[in-house]
Amino acid sequence: MKLLVPLDGSAASACALNHALWLAEHHPGALLILVNVQNAQTLGLSDVMRAAGETVAAQESEEILEKPVARCRRLQRRCEARAEYGPVAETIDRIARETMADQIVMGHAVLVGCEVCFWAR
């Protein structure tokens, strides 16, 4: 089973990671594909700074993915991390197709706590 888990450093994405780790626990051999997608808008870059966007995005993604990757390793869960630059929804969709992910596990904020949504192919 391949689980695509978009992460942005938010509490909602942490909930998604928790759920994906729970799923992986119940599916031996599952692979978690952790992805962080950045673009000029998510980074708050001005038009002047857009040329440096991919460099800044790579640094930001590394920081966001560091702890989740360490957590997967600590729990002995297979994972790979990807840092991507582009429109968020379209990039997540593209990666899901490229990796042939079985599910996309995403968190979203609600008034109290967070919820986890997942989509299966």
C-alpha positions as CSV (number, residue, x, y, z in Angstrom):
1,M,0.0,0.0,0.0
2,K,1.3,3.5,-0.9
3,L,0.1,6.4,1.2
4,L,0.7,9.9,-0.1
5,V,0.8,12.3,2.8
6,P,1.1,16.1,1.9
7,L,2.7,17.9,4.8
8,D,2.8,21.7,5.4
9,G,3.9,21.9,9.0
10,S,0.4,22.6,10.3
11,A,-1.4,20.8,13.1
12,A,-3.8,19.4,10.5
13,S,-1.0,17.8,8.4
14,A,0.4,16.3,11.7
15,C,-3.0,14.7,12.2
16,A,-2.8,13.3,8.7
17,L,0.6,11.9,9.4
18,N,-0.7,10.3,12.6
19,H,-3.5,8.6,10.6
20,A,-1.1,7.5,7.9
21,L,1.2,5.9,10.5
22,W,-1.8,4.1,12.0
23,L,-2.8,2.8,8.6
24,A,0.8,1.7,7.9
25,E,0.9,-0.1,11.2
26,H,-2.1,-2.2,10.0
27,H,-0.6,-2.8,6.5
28,P,2.9,-4.3,6.8
29,G,5.1,-3.1,4.0
30,A,3.2,0.1,3.5
31,L,5.1,3.0,2.0
32,L,4.5,6.5,3.2
33,I,5.3,9.1,0.5
34,L,5.7,12.4,2.4
35,V,5.5,15.5,0.3
36,N,5.8,19.2,0.9
37,V,4.7,21.5,-1.9
38,Q,5.9,25.1,-2.0
39,N,5.3,27.9,-4.4
40,A,5.7,31.7,-4.4
41,Q,2.3,32.1,-2.7
42,T,3.0,29.6,0.1
43,L,6.4,31.2,0.7
44,G,5.0,34.8,0.6
45,L,7.5,35.8,-2.1
46,S,7.3,39.1,-3.9
47,D,7.7,39.3,-7.6
48,V,11.2,40.4,-7.1
49,M,12.1,37.3,-5.0
50,R,10.3,34.8,-7.3
51,A,13.6,33.9,-9.1
52,A,15.0,32.5,-5.8
53,G,11.7,30.6,-5.2
54,E,12.9,27.1,-5.8
55,T,16.0,27.6,-3.5
56,V,13.9,29.0,-0.7
57,A,11.3,26.3,-1.2
58,A,13.9,23.5,-0.9
59,Q,15.1,24.9,2.4
60,E,11.5,25.3,3.7
61,S,10.6,21.8,2.6
62,E,13.7,20.3,4.3
63,E,12.7,21.9,7.6
64,I,9.0,20.7,7.3
65,L,9.9,17.1,6.3
66,E,12.8,16.6,8.8
67,K,10.7,15.6,11.8
68,P,8.1,13.5,10.0
69,V,10.9,11.5,8.3
70,A,12.7,11.0,11.6
71,R,9.4,9.9,13.2
72,C,8.8,7.3,10.4
73,R,12.3,5.9,10.9
74,R,11.9,5.8,14.6
75,L,8.7,3.8,14.2
76,Q,10.3,1.6,11.5
77,R,7.9,2.7,8.8
78,R,9.0,2.8,5.2
79,C,8.9,6.3,3.9
80,E,10.3,8.6,1.2
81,A,10.2,12.4,1.3
82,R,9.7,14.7,-1.7
83,A,10.0,18.4,-1.9
84,E,8.1,19.9,-4.8
85,Y,7.6,23.4,-6.2
86,G,4.4,24.3,-8.0
87,P,0.7,24.7,-7.6
88,V,-0.3,22.7,-4.5
89,A,-3.4,20.7,-5.6
90,E,-2.1,20.0,-9.1
91,T,1.3,18.9,-7.7
92,I,-0.3,16.6,-5.2
93,D,-2.5,15.0,-7.9
94,R,0.6,14.6,-10.2
95,I,2.6,12.9,-7.5
96,A,-0.3,10.6,-6.6
97,R,-0.5,9.5,-10.3
98,E,3.3,9.2,-10.7
99,T,3.8,7.1,-7.6
100,M,0.6,5.2,-8.1
101,A,-0.5,6.0,-4.6
102,D,-3.3,3.9,-3.2
103,Q,-4.5,6.7,-0.9
104,I,-3.9,10.4,-0.3
105,V,-4.1,11.2,3.4
106,M,-4.7,14.9,4.2
107,G,-5.6,16.8,7.2
108,H,-7.8,19.9,7.4
109,A,-8.5,22.3,10.2
110,V,-11.9,22.4,11.8
111,L,-13.2,24.5,14.7
112,V,-12.0,22.0,17.3
113,G,-8.9,20.0,16.5
114,C,-8.5,18.6,13.1
115,E,-10.0,16.0,10.8
116,V,-8.3,13.6,8.4
117,C,-9.6,13.0,4.9
118,F,-8.3,10.3,2.6
119,W,-9.0,9.5,-1.0
120,A,-8.5,6.0,-2.4
121,R,-7.8,5.2,-6.0
